[in-house]
Amino acid sequence: MDGNLYDEFGNYIGPDIDSDIDSADEVEDENLQDKHLEENGLHARDSSYFLGWEEYEKNPYDEIKNPNGMIQMGLAENQLCFDLIESWLTKNPDAASLKRNGQSIFRELALFQDYHGMPEFKKAMAEFMEEIRGNRVTFDPKKIVLAAGSTSANETLMFCLAEPGDAFLLPTPYYPGFDRDLKWRTGAEIVPIHCSSSNGFQITESALQQAYQQAQKLDLKVKGVLVTNPSNPLGTALTRRELNLLVDFITSKNIHLISDEIYSGTMFGFEQFISVMDVLKDKKLEDTEVSKRVHVVYSLSKDLGLPGFRVGAIYSNDEMIVSAATKMSSFGLVSSQTQYLLSALLSDKKFTSQYLEENQKRLKSRQRRLVSGLESAGITCLRSNAGLFCWVDMRHLLDTNTFEAELDLWKKIVYNVKLNISPGSSCHCTEPGWFRVCFANMSEDTLDLALKRLKTFVESTDCGRMISRSSHERLKSLRKKTVSNWVFRVSWTDRVPDER
């Protein structure tokens, strides 16, 4: 072909450094786009990300009823501060009972409401988003479009910005659900921006340019870049350097930037969360044509731990995008009852301030507990400062440096250790041996049990007996080996649980 690797759906994986390119292979490159479009509609059921969920549902862990069951570590849910929200509900019975000044407004809320969303709720959402960003930037409620979660918000933006066959560039590793959310109904394509462990998977200018050039080779029109900040699955926030690079890149290419900031309130490091809106302000690009091509996605699923409430939002400075997205939002509205309840909660500034501070403390404590437990088993993680998960390095546990070996290790952890974690290959990582492990959807006791199981497994393996702590430290310092030219055959475009 063209010296590059593709999965079975035609998605670009990376350079095949072992391949010998000859002119006869150019024919395959010409047919690559047709092959991708033909197979993109296949919704296979063999994705490792989805299979882990399926196995968990067959045998879920329960401390009393099923102590030997599978522990769910593949679910990015924030359950650490439910007590704070429940306490607020107890103290604010009117909101929970759909009352105003002690009088029921059930009938009012049960009838049709403005499809644009309740003004008081959009105002509360805008102010909450500002608070998370240290009130350094402002959000105009009139530029907010409500959606049924960030899944709906991201897909809506795809419909607004891209035609079928147009491409968006996404840095790897990325959330596996994007293969569904961005592509299935819109016909849009994803071209990976390949990031490496050598610099902590940060975005580089060369990686951006390479992804853009690859899209051109595939005869795909690039409409924009989509990033998750903080990153799912890395658990790291984008640096100011990366954000400046992205804004400069989309400016030079005259394309869009979507910043999915649904984890913005989960920052637990010393650093402040830096939004793309901060960068626009610092670069004095507010109210410019560039600002009209920058769009923010947000939801309450991660920061407040309310994915079941299905509350998402699009923020855009482009009036045409806001208008089009508002019309499309009719197909995924947020219920008036939900808006009423949450507008009362988010308008309580004392509560939101205390919640964000306590949420940060609990996430930091829980992340440290996971990292410490993994280290006792001789396993390290990418240094993280946000999110509900860690990006865990198990490369030293692989039999060989291949995705086949990664899949074998994943199967042992799922079926023998009974932990559902997500392999890096399902997130399009190009380096075998990385896994996403979630820590905020379970109790401390359950997390401790999971870590105990994993440590026992590592110590029982030949690799675990042979690799001492010091040798593991030396192994970490070695440069990553060349990625195998074996193409991971498990479908990355499979249906996945809606955990956005």
MIZA-611652 format. One record per residue (C-alpha): z negated, x, y negated. Coordinates in Angstrom, 2 decimals. Layout:
BEGIN
PT         z         x         y
PT         Z         X         Y
...
END
This chain:
BEGIN
PT         z         x         y
PT      0.00      0.00      0.00
PT     -1.01      1.54     -3.38
PT     -3.83      3.84     -2.29
PT     -6.47      1.16     -2.78
PT     -8.64     -0.97     -0.54
PT     -8.65     -4.80     -0.49
PT    -10.68     -7.33      1.44
PT     -9.04    -10.01      3.56
PT     -8.68    -12.27      0.52
PT     -6.82     -9.66     -1.51
PT     -9.79     -8.74     -3.70
PT     -9.60     -5.14     -4.90
PT    -12.44     -3.05     -3.40
PT    -11.73      0.52     -4.43
PT     -9.58      3.59     -3.98
PT     -8.71      4.56     -0.41
PT     -9.13      8.28     -0.76
PT     -8.01      8.91      2.83
PT     -4.72      7.08      2.55
PT     -1.33      8.74      2.41
PT      0.93      6.72      0.16
PT      4.55      6.53      1.06
PT      7.37      4.51     -0.38
PT      7.56      2.14      2.58
PT      4.06      0.85      1.81
PT      5.13     -0.30     -1.64
PT      6.54     -3.46     -0.05
PT      3.02     -4.56      0.88
PT      1.87     -4.09     -2.71
PT      4.57     -6.46     -3.91
PT      3.30     -9.15     -1.55
PT     -0.39     -8.63     -2.33
PT     -0.61    -11.32     -4.99
PT      1.03    -13.95     -2.78
PT     -1.29    -13.05      0.09
PT     -4.31    -13.41     -2.16
PT     -3.29    -16.83     -3.38
PT     -2.53    -18.06      0.14
PT     -5.88    -16.97      1.57
PT     -8.08    -17.65     -1.44
PT     -8.42    -21.29     -0.43
PT    -10.04    -20.44      2.90
PT    -13.75    -21.26      2.77
PT    -14.90    -19.30      5.84
PT    -18.45    -19.69      7.12
PT    -19.05    -16.06      8.12
PT    -20.30    -14.54      4.86
PT    -23.37    -12.39      5.45
PT    -24.95    -13.89      2.33
PT    -24.51    -17.42      3.67
PT    -25.35    -16.58      7.28
PT    -28.73    -15.23      6.27
PT    -29.56    -18.55      4.64
PT    -28.32    -20.40      7.71
PT    -30.57    -18.38     10.01
PT    -33.55    -18.93      7.71
PT    -33.02    -22.69      7.73
PT    -33.12    -22.66     11.54
PT    -36.47    -20.89     11.66
PT    -38.32    -20.89      8.31
PT    -41.61    -19.04      8.06
PT    -44.78    -21.07      7.56
PT    -48.19    -19.43      7.49
PT    -49.71    -22.18      9.67
PT    -46.88    -23.98     11.47
PT    -44.51    -21.08     12.13
PT    -46.13    -17.67     11.46
PT    -43.39    -15.85     13.39
PT    -40.56    -17.51     11.49
PT    -38.08    -15.92      9.11
PT    -39.27    -15.02      5.62
PT    -36.86    -15.95      2.84
PT    -36.19    -12.87      0.67
PT    -32.66    -13.87     -0.24
PT    -33.61    -16.59     -2.74
PT    -33.87    -15.69     -6.44
PT    -36.44    -18.30     -7.41
PT    -39.30    -17.82     -9.83
PT    -42.38    -19.55     -8.43
PT    -44.98    -17.30    -10.05
PT    -45.86    -19.52    -13.04
PT    -45.65    -23.06    -11.72
PT    -49.38    -23.45    -12.39
PT    -48.78    -22.93    -16.12
PT    -46.14    -25.65    -16.26
PT    -48.21    -28.01    -14.13
PT    -51.18    -27.45    -16.43
PT    -49.02    -28.29    -19.46
PT    -47.83    -31.50    -17.78
PT    -51.44    -32.53    -17.14
PT    -52.30    -31.97    -20.79
PT    -49.19    -33.80    -22.00
PT    -49.09    -37.05    -19.99
PT    -46.78    -38.80    -22.48
PT    -43.93    -36.38    -21.80
PT    -44.37    -36.53    -18.04
PT    -44.65    -40.34    -18.09
PT    -41.66    -40.80    -20.39
PT    -43.76    -42.12    -23.27
PT    -43.66    -41.61    -27.03
PT    -46.91    -42.13    -28.93
PT    -48.32    -43.83    -25.87
PT    -45.44    -46.33    -25.61
PT    -42.96    -46.25    -22.72
PT    -39.42    -45.22    -23.60
PT    -38.18    -45.60    -20.04
PT    -35.60    -48.23    -20.93
PT    -34.30    -46.16    -23.84
PT    -33.84    -43.10    -21.64
PT    -32.38    -45.10    -18.77
PT    -29.44    -46.25    -20.90
PT    -26.45    -44.22    -22.04
PT    -27.24    -41.30    -24.33
PT    -25.06    -39.05    -26.46
PT    -22.90    -37.02    -24.08
PT    -23.30    -34.09    -26.47
PT    -26.98    -33.94    -25.56
PT    -30.13    -35.03    -27.36
PT    -30.36    -33.25    -30.74
PT    -34.07    -32.55    -30.27
PT    -33.44    -30.93    -26.89
PT    -30.58    -28.74    -28.10
PT    -32.75    -27.65    -31.03
PT    -35.62    -26.80    -28.65
PT    -33.25    -24.86    -26.37
PT    -31.84    -22.88    -29.32
PT    -35.32    -21.97    -30.55
PT    -36.46    -20.96    -27.04
PT    -33.44    -18.68    -26.67
PT    -34.27    -17.14    -30.05
PT    -37.89    -16.59    -29.02
PT    -36.85    -14.74    -25.87
PT    -34.78    -12.42    -28.06
PT    -37.68    -11.71    -30.38
PT    -36.24    -14.04    -33.06
PT    -33.86    -11.25    -34.05
PT    -30.86    -13.57    -33.74
PT    -30.32    -17.27    -34.32
PT    -28.55    -19.94    -32.29
PT    -26.97    -22.98    -33.94
PT    -27.77    -26.09    -31.85
PT    -24.35    -27.50    -32.79
PT    -22.71    -24.62    -30.91
PT    -24.63    -25.30    -27.70
PT    -22.91    -27.19    -24.87
PT    -25.22    -28.48    -22.16
PT    -24.24    -28.18    -18.50
PT    -25.74    -28.93    -15.10
PT    -27.00    -25.37    -14.59
PT    -25.33    -22.02    -15.22
PT    -23.03    -22.58    -12.24
PT    -21.43    -25.45    -14.13
PT    -21.53    -23.52    -17.41
PT    -19.68    -20.51    -16.01
PT    -17.05    -22.64    -14.31
PT    -16.53    -24.65    -17.49
PT    -15.88    -21.45    -19.44
PT    -13.36    -20.38    -16.81
PT    -11.49    -23.66    -17.25
PT    -11.57    -23.22    -21.03
PT    -10.51    -19.57    -21.15
PT     -8.23    -18.93    -18.17
PT     -5.17    -20.37    -16.48
PT     -4.82    -20.25    -12.68
PT     -4.01    -16.66    -11.75
PT     -5.60    -15.13    -14.86
PT     -8.30    -12.56    -14.21
PT    -11.80    -11.72    -15.37
PT    -13.30     -8.29    -14.86
PT    -16.81     -8.18    -13.32
PT    -19.00     -5.08    -12.85
PT    -20.15     -4.45     -9.29
PT    -22.41     -5.20     -7.63
PT    -22.39     -8.84     -8.73
PT    -23.87    -12.17     -7.66
PT    -21.96    -13.36     -4.54
PT    -21.78    -16.93     -5.83
PT    -19.36    -15.89     -8.58
PT    -16.59    -15.84     -5.97
PT    -17.19    -19.55     -5.68
PT    -18.29    -20.50     -9.19
PT    -15.47    -18.75    -11.05
PT    -12.57    -19.09     -8.62
PT    -12.60    -22.00     -6.22
PT    -11.56    -24.82     -8.52
PT    -10.23    -22.90    -11.51
PT     -7.77    -20.63     -9.70
PT     -9.02    -17.68    -11.75
PT     -9.15    -14.23    -10.19
PT    -11.86    -11.55    -10.17
PT    -11.11     -7.84    -10.50
PT    -14.17     -5.61     -9.94
PT    -15.37     -2.99    -12.40
PT    -16.68     -0.42     -9.94
PT    -20.07      0.99    -10.86
PT    -21.81      3.80     -9.00
PT    -25.33      4.75     -7.97
PT    -24.71      8.17     -9.52
PT    -25.64      6.74    -12.93
PT    -27.76      3.77    -11.83
PT    -24.72      1.45    -11.58
PT    -24.21      1.47    -15.35
PT    -20.87      0.40    -16.79
PT    -18.64      3.23    -17.99
PT    -15.52      3.28    -20.12
PT    -13.49      4.83    -17.30
PT    -14.55      2.05    -14.90
PT    -13.54     -0.59    -17.44
PT    -10.15      1.01    -18.01
PT     -9.55      1.44    -14.28
PT    -10.31     -2.24    -13.59
PT     -8.01     -3.33    -16.42
PT     -5.20     -1.13    -15.11
PT     -5.72     -2.42    -11.57
PT     -5.34     -6.00    -12.81
PT     -2.09     -5.04    -14.47
PT     -0.86     -3.49    -11.20
PT     -1.59     -6.80     -9.52
PT      0.37     -8.56    -12.26
PT     -2.76    -10.39    -13.40
PT     -3.35    -11.28    -17.04
PT     -6.87    -10.20    -17.99
PT     -8.58    -12.89    -20.08
PT    -11.99    -11.29    -20.32
PT    -15.05     -9.55    -18.92
PT    -18.07    -11.35    -17.45
PT    -21.44     -9.62    -17.15
PT    -24.87    -10.78    -16.04
PT    -27.55     -9.40    -18.33
PT    -30.08     -8.69    -16.89
PT    -28.11     -7.99    -13.74
PT    -28.22     -9.96    -10.53
PT    -28.57     -8.14     -8.09
PT    -29.63     -4.88     -9.80
PT    -32.66     -6.19    -11.68
PT    -31.73     -4.06    -14.70
PT    -30.85     -5.03    -18.25
PT    -27.71     -3.70    -19.89
PT    -28.35     -0.86    -22.29
PT    -27.30     -0.97    -25.92
PT    -24.72      1.68    -25.09
PT    -23.18     -0.52    -22.40
PT    -23.16     -3.57    -24.67
PT    -21.52     -1.61    -27.49
PT    -18.96     -0.33    -25.00
PT    -18.20     -3.87    -23.82
PT    -17.80     -5.26    -27.33
PT    -15.54     -2.36    -28.30
PT    -13.50     -2.86    -25.11
PT    -12.89     -6.59    -25.59
PT    -12.10     -5.94    -29.24
PT     -9.44     -3.37    -28.36
PT     -7.92     -5.55    -25.64
PT     -8.21     -8.80    -27.61
PT     -9.94    -10.53    -24.68
PT    -13.17    -12.50    -24.15
PT    -16.68    -11.49    -23.12
PT    -18.98    -13.86    -21.24
PT    -22.60    -12.73    -21.14
PT    -24.57    -14.61    -18.49
PT    -28.13    -14.20    -19.77
PT    -30.02    -16.52    -17.43
PT    -32.54    -13.76    -16.58
PT    -33.21    -12.84    -20.23
PT    -36.81    -14.11    -20.11
PT    -37.67    -12.13    -16.96
PT    -37.84     -8.71    -18.66
PT    -41.05     -7.00    -17.57
PT    -40.53     -3.39    -18.62
PT    -41.44     -1.78    -21.92
PT    -37.95     -2.34    -23.27
PT    -36.98     -5.45    -25.20
PT    -34.16     -7.59    -23.92
PT    -30.98     -6.82    -25.86
PT    -28.53     -9.69    -26.01
PT    -24.87     -9.37    -26.80
PT    -25.78    -11.44    -29.87
PT    -27.97     -8.54    -31.04
PT    -25.00     -6.22    -30.79
PT    -22.72     -8.56    -32.74
PT    -25.33     -8.68    -35.49
PT    -25.86     -4.90    -35.53
PT    -22.12     -4.24    -35.66
PT    -21.76     -6.84    -38.45
PT    -19.33     -8.84    -36.32
PT    -20.94    -12.22    -36.87
PT    -18.50    -14.86    -38.13
PT    -15.51    -12.69    -37.19
PT    -12.67    -13.25    -34.76
PT    -14.43    -10.95    -32.30
PT    -17.54    -13.15    -32.34
PT    -15.37    -16.13    -31.40
PT    -14.45    -14.33    -28.18
PT    -18.06    -13.70    -27.15
PT    -19.80    -16.49    -25.23
PT    -23.35    -16.70    -23.86
PT    -24.43    -18.62    -20.75
PT    -28.07    -19.59    -20.31
PT    -30.22    -21.84    -18.13
PT    -33.85    -22.64    -17.42
PT    -33.48    -21.93    -13.70
PT    -34.89    -18.39    -13.73
PT    -37.12    -17.99    -16.78
PT    -38.97    -21.28    -16.21
PT    -38.24    -21.49    -12.48
PT    -36.57    -24.90    -12.76
PT    -33.26    -24.69    -10.82
PT    -33.79    -28.21     -9.50
PT    -33.73    -29.62    -13.04
PT    -30.11    -28.41    -13.42
PT    -30.28    -27.34    -17.05
PT    -27.68    -24.87    -18.29
PT    -25.97    -24.12    -21.57
PT    -22.93    -22.49    -23.11
PT    -23.17    -20.94    -26.56
PT    -19.95    -20.10    -28.39
PT    -18.87    -19.41    -31.96
PT    -15.40    -20.76    -31.21
PT    -15.15    -24.40    -32.29
PT    -12.24    -25.03    -29.91
PT    -14.21    -23.73    -26.94
PT    -17.25    -25.80    -27.93
PT    -15.06    -28.89    -28.29
PT    -13.28    -28.39    -24.97
PT    -16.46    -27.50    -23.09
PT    -18.24    -30.53    -24.54
PT    -15.50    -32.82    -23.21
PT    -15.74    -31.16    -19.80
PT    -19.54    -31.46    -19.80
PT    -19.09    -35.20    -19.17
PT    -18.59    -34.23    -15.51
PT    -21.95    -32.43    -15.29
PT    -24.48    -33.90    -17.69
PT    -28.19    -33.15    -17.90
PT    -30.17    -36.39    -17.47
PT    -31.78    -37.88    -20.57
PT    -35.15    -37.97    -18.78
PT    -34.95    -34.22    -18.13
PT    -33.94    -33.51    -21.72
PT    -36.82    -35.59    -23.09
PT    -39.43    -33.88    -20.92
PT    -38.19    -30.35    -21.55
PT    -37.68    -30.83    -25.27
PT    -41.40    -31.62    -25.52
PT    -42.32    -28.59    -23.42
PT    -40.03    -26.12    -25.22
PT    -41.11    -27.42    -28.63
PT    -44.70    -26.44    -27.87
PT    -44.56    -22.93    -29.37
PT    -48.06    -22.02    -28.29
PT    -47.17    -22.82    -24.71
PT    -43.81    -21.01    -24.69
PT    -45.34    -17.89    -26.22
PT    -48.15    -17.78    -23.65
PT    -45.77    -18.62    -20.81
PT    -43.29    -15.85    -21.59
PT    -46.06    -13.28    -21.87
PT    -47.78    -14.33    -18.64
PT    -44.48    -14.64    -16.78
PT    -43.67    -11.04    -17.73
PT    -47.06     -9.81    -16.50
PT    -46.81    -11.61    -13.16
PT    -43.25    -10.48    -12.51
PT    -44.18     -6.88    -13.28
PT    -47.19     -7.03    -10.96
PT    -45.19     -8.59     -8.13
PT    -42.31     -6.12     -8.53
PT    -44.76     -3.22     -8.32
PT    -46.25     -4.71     -5.16
PT    -42.82     -4.81     -3.53
PT    -41.86     -1.30     -4.66
PT    -45.17      0.14     -3.48
PT    -44.88     -1.53     -0.09
PT    -41.33     -0.30      0.37
PT    -42.31      3.23     -0.59
PT    -45.00      3.22      2.10
PT    -42.18      2.57      4.57
PT    -40.11      5.45      3.13
PT    -37.74      3.14      1.22
PT    -36.95      3.41     -2.48
PT    -35.39      1.06     -5.04
PT    -33.23      1.34     -8.10
PT    -35.58      1.46    -11.08
PT    -35.65     -2.08    -12.47
PT    -37.04     -3.80    -15.55
PT    -36.09     -7.47    -15.08
PT    -35.12    -10.16    -12.63
PT    -36.65    -11.65     -9.50
PT    -35.47     -8.99     -7.04
PT    -35.08     -5.29     -6.41
PT    -31.94     -3.35     -5.47
PT    -33.18     -1.53     -2.38
PT    -31.77      1.73     -1.06
PT    -31.61      1.81      2.75
PT    -28.74      4.26      3.05
PT    -30.91      6.66      5.04
PT    -31.38      3.96      7.71
PT    -27.65      3.63      8.41
PT    -26.24      5.16     11.59
PT    -23.06      6.01      9.72
PT    -21.98      5.73      6.10
PT    -19.92      2.58      6.66
PT    -20.14     -1.10      5.93
PT    -20.07     -1.69      9.68
PT    -23.35      0.21      9.91
PT    -24.72     -1.75      6.95
PT    -23.90     -5.01      8.73
PT    -25.56     -3.75     11.92
PT    -28.73     -2.87      9.99
PT    -28.67     -6.22      8.22
PT    -28.41     -8.06     11.55
PT    -31.43     -6.19     12.90
PT    -33.47     -7.07      9.81
PT    -32.43    -10.72      9.97
PT    -32.65    -11.34     13.72
PT    -35.34     -8.87     14.82
PT    -37.54     -8.34     11.78
PT    -36.93    -11.93     10.64
PT    -36.41    -11.20      6.97
PT    -33.48    -12.71      5.12
PT    -32.22    -10.16      2.61
PT    -28.76     -9.80      1.06
PT    -26.54     -6.83      2.01
PT    -24.85     -4.97     -0.83
PT    -21.41     -5.60      0.59
PT    -21.87     -9.33     -0.05
PT    -22.33     -8.35     -3.71
PT    -19.15     -6.22     -3.61
PT    -21.07     -2.95     -3.78
PT    -18.76     -0.09     -2.76
PT    -21.58      2.06     -1.34
PT    -22.96      1.02      2.07
PT    -26.70      0.72      2.49
PT    -27.92     -1.18     -0.57
PT    -29.71     -4.54     -0.24
PT    -31.03     -7.18     -2.66
PT    -34.63     -8.17     -1.87
PT    -36.28    -11.06     -3.75
PT    -40.02    -11.09     -4.49
PT    -40.86    -14.07     -6.76
PT    -40.29    -16.98     -4.38
PT    -43.29    -16.42     -2.11
PT    -47.04    -15.82     -2.13
PT    -48.56    -12.33     -2.21
PT    -49.71    -12.78      1.38
PT    -46.20    -13.64      2.51
PT    -44.77    -10.65      0.66
PT    -47.36     -8.37      2.27
PT    -46.44     -9.72      5.72
PT    -42.73     -9.12      5.03
PT    -43.44     -5.53      3.99
PT    -45.60     -4.99      7.07
PT    -42.78     -6.23      9.31
PT    -40.27     -3.97      7.60
PT    -42.51     -0.91      7.81
PT    -43.08     -1.51     11.52
PT    -39.33     -1.78     12.03
PT    -38.57      1.45     10.16
PT    -41.24      3.36     12.06
PT    -39.91      2.07     15.39
PT    -36.37      3.31     14.80
PT    -35.15      6.79     15.62
PT    -34.25      7.14     11.95
PT    -37.73      6.11     10.90
PT    -39.40      8.63     13.22
PT    -37.11     11.45     12.16
PT    -37.05     10.96      8.40
PT    -40.26     12.11      6.77
PT    -41.13     11.33      3.17
PT    -40.05     14.78      2.00
PT    -36.75     14.66      3.84
PT    -36.08     11.22      2.40
PT    -36.63     12.60     -1.11
PT    -34.12     15.36     -0.38
PT    -31.70     12.77      1.00
PT    -31.92     10.77     -2.22
PT    -30.87     13.77     -4.27
PT    -27.69     14.33     -2.30
PT    -24.51     13.01     -3.79
PT    -23.33      9.83     -2.15
PT    -20.82     10.34      0.61
PT    -17.27      9.17      0.37
PT    -17.00      5.46      1.01
PT    -15.41      4.75      4.37
PT    -11.91      3.37      4.30
PT    -12.96      0.64      6.66
PT    -12.48     -2.72      4.95
PT    -15.46     -5.02      5.27
PT    -14.09     -8.04      7.08
PT    -16.78    -10.59      6.30
PT    -15.49    -13.10      3.77
PT    -16.86    -12.64      0.28
PT    -15.46    -15.93     -0.95
PT    -17.48    -18.10      1.38
PT    -19.64    -21.01      0.35
PT    -23.09    -19.83     -0.70
PT    -26.30    -21.71     -1.47
PT    -26.48    -22.78     -5.10
PT    -29.40    -20.57     -6.15
PT    -28.14    -20.04     -9.69
END
